[in-house]
């Protein structure tokens, strides 16, 4: 029994050391300080361009927003269906960073149909997409600028999207899959 205590003590010490070491790791906010500042400055400049971009806030959280610019005449799509937060939609998109670095595109996909990306608005996409999609009608095409807090936040995605990245998407809402009206 006495032999277990030294082993237990060593394991406990090792666990505490590893835990403390992981908590004291390099802070990414310092590593990406310049990148974050460049993104924030660029976003502020875009947000100030109120003649081009519309600030769109979701009904479920008035403290956040995305910037949207519609390419189409919205009066021609105003009578079309709008996705609900629980809808599954078919979209076409291109994504890039504020410095025009591309990171993804549905135009590289062939399933379920040519260039179509099928996704559920709630849960399957970043919050910025949910905000944008629920403010679009079928047939709308727009540019959406998503602040990092509604994208991937302080995390990176792949090799291109760094922490604190503002994301820009060209979105086209093609259809709402199995749209149901509930009474």
C-alpha positions in Angstrom: 0.0 0.0 0.0 2.8 2.4 0.8 4.2 1.9 -2.8 1.0 3.3 -4.3 1.3 6.7 -2.7 4.6 7.7 -4.3 3.2 6.6 -7.7 -0.1 8.4 -7.1 1.8 11.5 -6.0 4.0 11.4 -9.1 1.0 11.0 -11.4 -0.9 13.9 -9.6 2.2 16.1 -9.9 2.6 15.3 -13.6 -1.1 16.0 -14.2 -0.9 19.3 -12.4 2.2 20.3 -14.3 0.6 19.4 -17.7 -2.5 21.3 -16.8 -0.6 24.4 -15.7 1.6 24.2 -18.7 -1.3 24.1 -21.1 -2.9 27.1 -19.4 0.2 29.1 -19.6 0.8 28.5 -23.4 1.3 31.3 -25.9 -1.7 33.6 -26.2 -2.9 33.7 -29.8 -4.3 37.2 -29.3 -0.7 38.5 -29.2 0.4 36.3 -32.1 -2.4 37.6 -34.4 -2.5 41.2 -33.0 -1.6 42.8 -36.3 -3.8 40.5 -38.4 -6.7 41.2 -36.0 -6.1 45.0 -36.2 -6.0 44.9 -40.0 -9.3 43.0 -40.1 -11.0 45.3 -37.7 -9.8 48.4 -39.5 -11.0 47.1 -42.8 -14.4 46.0 -41.4 -14.9 49.5 -39.8 -14.2 51.1 -43.1 -16.8 48.8 -44.9 -19.4 49.4 -42.1 -19.0 53.2 -42.6 -20.0 52.8 -46.3 -23.7 52.9 -45.6 -24.6 53.8 -49.1 -23.3 50.4 -50.2 -23.7 48.1 -47.3 -26.8 47.4 -45.1 -26.3 46.5 -41.5 -28.4 43.4 -40.9 -29.2 42.3 -37.3 -30.9 39.0 -36.5 -34.1 39.0 -34.6 -32.7 36.5 -32.1 -29.7 38.7 -31.2 -29.8 42.4 -31.7 -26.3 42.9 -30.5 -24.6 41.3 -33.5 -24.7 42.1 -37.2 -23.4 41.4 -40.7 -22.9 43.8 -43.6 -24.9 42.9 -46.8 -25.0 44.3 -50.3 -27.6 42.9 -52.6 -26.6 42.5 -56.2 -30.1 42.0 -57.5 -33.2 44.2 -57.5 -34.8 43.1 -54.2 -38.2 44.2 -55.3 -38.2 41.4 -57.9 -37.6 38.7 -55.2 -39.6 40.2 -52.4 -42.6 37.8 -52.9 -40.3 34.7 -52.9 -39.9 32.4 -50.0 -37.5 33.3 -47.2 -35.7 30.6 -45.2 -36.6 30.0 -41.6 -33.8 29.4 -39.0 -34.7 25.7 -39.2 -34.8 25.5 -43.1 -32.5 23.6 -45.3 -31.3 25.7 -48.2 -29.5 25.3 -51.5 -26.9 28.1 -52.1 -24.0 28.9 -54.3 -21.1 30.8 -52.7 -17.6 32.0 -52.9 -15.6 32.9 -49.8 -12.6 35.1 -49.3 -10.7 37.0 -46.7 -10.6 40.8 -46.4 -7.3 40.8 -48.4 -9.1 38.9 -51.3 -7.5 35.5 -50.4 -10.0 32.8 -51.5 -10.7 30.0 -49.1 -13.8 28.1 -50.4 -16.3 27.9 -53.1 -19.4 25.9 -53.9 -18.4 26.2 -57.6 -15.9 23.4 -56.9 -18.7 21.0 -55.9 -20.7 18.6 -58.0 -23.1 17.2 -55.4 -26.1 17.4 -54.8 -26.1 19.4 -58.1 -23.7 21.5 -60.0 -22.2 24.1 -57.7 -25.0 23.7 -55.1 -24.3 23.5 -51.4 -27.2 22.2 -49.4 -27.1 23.1 -45.7 -29.4 23.6 -42.7 -29.4 27.2 -41.6 -29.4 26.4 -37.9 -26.4 24.5 -36.6 -24.6 23.6 -39.9 -23.2 27.1 -40.7 -21.5 29.9 -39.0 -23.8 32.3 -37.3 -23.0 35.0 -39.9 -24.5 32.8 -42.6 -27.6 32.2 -40.5 -28.1 36.0 -40.2 -27.6 36.5 -43.9 -29.7 33.6 -45.2 -32.7 34.4 -43.0 -32.7 37.9 -44.5 -32.7 36.7 -48.1 -35.4 35.6 -50.5 -35.0 32.8 -53.0 -33.3 34.3 -56.0 -31.3 36.9 -54.0 -27.6 37.4 -54.6 -25.5 39.4 -52.2 -22.1 40.1 -50.8 -22.0 39.4 -47.0 -19.2 40.6 -44.7 -19.1 38.5 -41.5 -17.2 39.8 -38.5 -14.9 37.2 -36.9 -17.2 36.8 -33.8 -19.9 35.5 -36.1 -17.4 33.4 -38.1 -14.7 31.3 -36.5 -13.8 33.8 -33.8 -10.4 33.3 -32.2 -9.8 29.9 -34.0 -8.2 29.1 -37.3 -9.8 26.9 -40.0 -7.4 25.1 -42.3 -4.3 26.9 -43.5 -5.9 30.0 -44.8 -8.4 31.3 -42.2 -6.5 32.7 -39.3 -8.0 33.6 -35.9 -9.9 37.0 -36.0 -10.6 36.7 -39.7 -13.4 38.7 -41.2 -15.0 36.6 -44.0 -16.6 37.8 -47.2 -19.0 35.7 -49.1 -20.8 36.1 -52.4 -24.1 34.2 -51.7 -26.9 33.2 -54.0 -29.9 31.6 -52.4 -31.2 29.1 -55.0 -33.9 27.3 -53.2 -35.4 26.2 -49.9 -35.4 22.4 -49.7 -38.7 20.8 -48.6 -40.2 24.1 -47.4 -43.0 23.6 -44.9 -45.5 26.1 -43.7 -46.6 25.5 -40.1 -49.9 26.9 -38.9 
